[in-house]
Amino acid sequence: MKTIILSLLLLTSLNLLAQENYWTDYAFNVEVEDEEIVTKLTNDYFSSPNSKAEGVTVFLFENHFKDSSNNPSHTIVFTGTLDAMGKQYSQGDNLSWDLFLTKLNRYTKSYSSAAGRSLISFGVAGSYPVQNVYILKVKNGPKFASAWENYNTKANPEDRKVSFGQFNLGRSTNGETHYVLSEVNSFKDAFRMGEFRDRISSAKNTAWNKFLEEFDGNAAMVRTFTRTVIGKW
C-alpha cells in the first residue's frame, strides 16, 4: 500500500475477544493548512462503494500527544479478521485506489508503517474518540498476556475498551513487541487512566499488584502516545 505510512493500531469486540483481529497502519505528516483536504480526500474515498473489503474497518487518527522521536501527525489504520484483511490486500489493480494515493501524496509525507494483531480485548465496542497507546518490549509474551488478562478479568472499568496485542511487522530499533490500547470517551478519561483503581476492591488491587510483579523484569515501556479519531469507515 504504497506511500502513506505509520504508527499503530486496531480492533473490535465484546468483552474478551474470541476472534483475533489484525491491523496495519500507515503514519504520515500533514501541514496544518492541508489537514482539512487530507481528511476530505480520505472520507470521500472510503465512503465510496468497494473502497475496502467486507469486514475491514478504516480509521483516520490525529496523533495528539507523542514524543519527539515518534512524531507523525496522522495515521490511517486498517483492521479486520485475517480473512478480511487478506482480501483487502489482494484486490489486484485498483485505479481508484491509485488515484486516491496520488492525490493524498500531494499533501502528505510518509513516515512509517507497521502491522500486527490484537490478542485479548475487554470492554464494550463503541466509537471511542480518544485512544491511549502503550508500546512495550516484552521478554515472555504468553506470561505477560496471562497476567494482563487475569487482572482485566477482575478490574476493567465499564467506561473504556482495552486491548492487548503484538507487532508482527514494521518494528523499530527500539525492539517493541507488544502494545496495550485503551479507548476512552474523552481527554478527561485519558488523563486519569490510573484513577479507577482507587474505586475497586482490595481483591482487585491484589490482582493489580500481581500484574505488576509480572511486569517487573519481563516488560519495559518503549513509548506512549495519545491519538484522536478523525474518521471511521
C-alpha positions in Angstrom: 0.0 0.0 0.0 2.5 2.5 -1.3 3.2 5.8 0.3 1.2 7.0 3.3 3.0 5.1 6.1 2.5 4.5 10.1 2.4 4.1 13.8 -0.3 1.8 15.1 -3.5 0.2 15.9 -6.7 -1.8 16.0 -9.7 -3.8 16.9 -13.5 -4.5 17.7 -15.2 -6.8 20.1 -17.4 -7.5 23.1 -15.7 -8.3 26.4 -13.0 -10.9 25.9 -12.1 -11.1 22.2 -12.8 -14.6 20.9 -11.6 -13.9 17.3 -8.2 -12.2 16.7 -8.2 -9.0 14.7 -5.4 -8.0 12.5 -4.3 -4.4 11.7 -2.0 -2.4 9.5 -1.2 1.2 9.9 0.4 4.0 7.9 1.8 7.1 9.6 2.5 10.3 7.7 2.9 14.1 8.2 0.5 16.8 7.1 1.0 20.5 7.2 -1.7 22.2 9.3 -3.1 24.1 6.3 -3.6 20.8 4.4 -5.3 18.8 7.2 -8.8 19.6 6.0 -8.2 18.5 2.4 -6.5 15.3 3.6 -9.5 14.5 5.8 -11.9 15.2 2.9 -9.9 13.0 0.4 -9.9 10.2 2.9 -13.6 10.5 3.7 -14.5 10.7 0.0 -12.6 7.6 -0.9 -13.6 5.3 2.0 -17.2 6.4 1.9 -17.4 5.2 -1.7 -18.6 1.7 -2.7 -15.9 -1.1 -3.0 -13.2 1.1 -1.3 -12.5 -1.7 1.2 -13.1 -5.4 1.6 -16.1 -6.6 3.6 -15.3 -6.8 7.3 -12.5 -4.2 7.2 -12.8 -1.0 9.2 -10.6 2.0 8.4 -9.7 4.8 10.8 -8.0 8.1 10.3 -6.3 9.4 13.5 -4.6 12.6 14.5 -1.6 11.8 16.7 -2.0 14.3 19.6 0.5 13.5 22.4 3.7 12.0 21.2 7.4 12.1 21.8 9.9 13.8 19.5 11.4 10.6 18.2 8.0 9.3 17.0 6.1 12.3 15.8 3.9 11.7 12.7 0.9 13.9 12.6 -1.7 11.4 11.3 -2.2 7.6 10.9 -4.5 5.6 8.7 -5.3 2.2 10.3 -7.0 -0.9 8.6 -8.4 -3.5 10.9 -10.3 -6.7 10.5 -10.2 -10.5 10.7 -7.4 -12.4 9.0 -9.7 -13.3 6.1 -11.0 -9.8 5.6 -7.5 -8.3 5.8 -6.3 -10.9 3.3 -9.0 -9.8 0.8 -8.1 -6.1 1.4 -4.5 -6.7 0.3 -5.3 -9.0 -2.6 -7.6 -6.9 -4.7 -5.3 -6.6 -7.7 -5.1 -3.5 -9.8 -7.3 -0.7 -8.5 -7.3 2.6 -10.4 -9.5 4.3 -7.8 -7.0 3.4 -5.0 -4.1 4.6 -7.1 -5.8 7.9 -7.8 -6.6 8.3 -4.1 -2.9 7.8 -3.2 -1.7 10.1 -5.9 -4.0 12.9 -4.6 -3.0 12.1 -1.0 0.7 12.1 -1.6 0.5 15.7 -2.8 -0.3 16.8 0.8 1.5 14.2 2.9 4.9 13.0 3.7 5.4 9.3 4.5 6.7 8.4 8.0 6.5 4.7 8.9 4.3 1.6 8.7 3.6 -1.4 10.8 1.3 -4.5 11.1 0.2 -6.8 13.9 -2.8 -8.3 15.6 -4.9 -7.9 18.8 -4.9 -10.9 21.1 -7.1 -10.0 24.1 -9.8 -7.3 24.5 -12.1 -6.2 27.3 -15.0 -3.7 27.3 -17.9 -2.9 25.1 -17.2 -2.0 21.5 -18.1 1.6 20.6 -16.9 4.8 18.9 -14.4 6.0 21.5 -12.9 9.2 20.2 -9.6 9.1 22.3 -7.1 6.3 22.4 -4.0 6.0 24.7 -1.4 3.6 23.2 1.3 2.0 25.3 4.2 0.4 23.4 6.0 -2.4 25.2 9.1 -4.6 24.9 8.2 -7.9 26.5 10.5 -10.8 27.1 7.9 -13.5 27.8 4.8 -12.6 25.8 2.5 -15.5 27.0 3.4 -15.0 30.6 2.7 -11.2 30.4 -0.6 -11.8 28.5 -1.8 -14.2 31.1 -1.1 -11.8 33.9 -2.7 -8.9 32.0 -5.8 -11.0 31.2 -6.2 -12.1 34.8 -6.1 -8.5 36.0 -8.5 -7.1 33.5 -10.9 -10.0 34.0 -11.3 -8.7 37.6 -10.8 -5.0 37.2 -11.6 -3.5 33.8 -13.9 -0.5 34.2 -17.1 -0.1 32.2 -16.3 3.2 30.6 -13.5 2.1 28.3 -12.3 -0.6 26.0 -8.8 -2.0 26.4 -6.8 -4.4 24.2 -3.5 -6.2 24.3 -1.7 -7.2 21.1 1.6 -7.7 19.3 3.6 -6.3 16.5 4.4 -8.6 13.6 5.9 -6.3 11.0 7.5 -2.8 11.0 9.2 -2.9 14.3 11.7 -0.1 15.0 15.2 -0.5 16.5 13.6 0.1 19.9 12.6 -3.5 19.9 8.9 -3.1 20.6 7.0 -6.4 20.7 3.5 -5.7 22.1 1.1 -2.9 22.9 -1.8 -2.0 25.1 -4.6 0.1 23.6 -7.0 1.9 25.9 -10.0 3.5 24.2 -11.9 6.2 26.2 -14.7 8.8 25.7 -12.8 12.0 26.4 -9.4 13.5 27.2 -10.5 13.8 30.8 -10.7 10.0 30.9 -7.4 9.7 29.1 -5.7 11.9 31.7 -6.9 9.9 34.7 -6.3 6.3 33.4 -4.9 5.1 36.7 -7.5 6.6 39.0 -10.1 4.0 38.5 -8.1 1.6 40.7 -9.0 3.8 43.7 -12.6 2.7 43.2 -12.0 -1.0 43.0 -11.9 -3.7 45.8 -8.9 -4.9 47.7 -9.2 -8.2 45.8 -8.9 -6.4 42.5 -5.9 -4.4 43.8 -4.3 -7.7 44.7 -4.7 -8.7 41.0 -3.1 -5.4 40.0 -0.1 -6.0 42.3 0.3 -9.5 40.9 0.3 -8.0 37.4 3.0 -5.5 38.4 5.1 -8.4 39.6 4.8 -10.0 36.2 5.6 -6.6 34.5 8.8 -6.1 36.6 11.7 -7.7 34.8 9.6 -9.1 32.0 8.4 -5.9 30.2 9.6 -2.4 29.6 7.8 0.7 28.3 9.1 1.8 25.0 6.8 4.8 24.5 3.3 6.1 24.9 1.1 8.3 22.8 -2.4 9.6 22.5 -4.4 9.8 19.3 -7.9 11.0 18.4 -10.3 9.6 15.8 -11.0 11.9 12.9 -12.9 9.4 10.8 -14.1 5.8 10.8 -15.4 3.9 7.8 
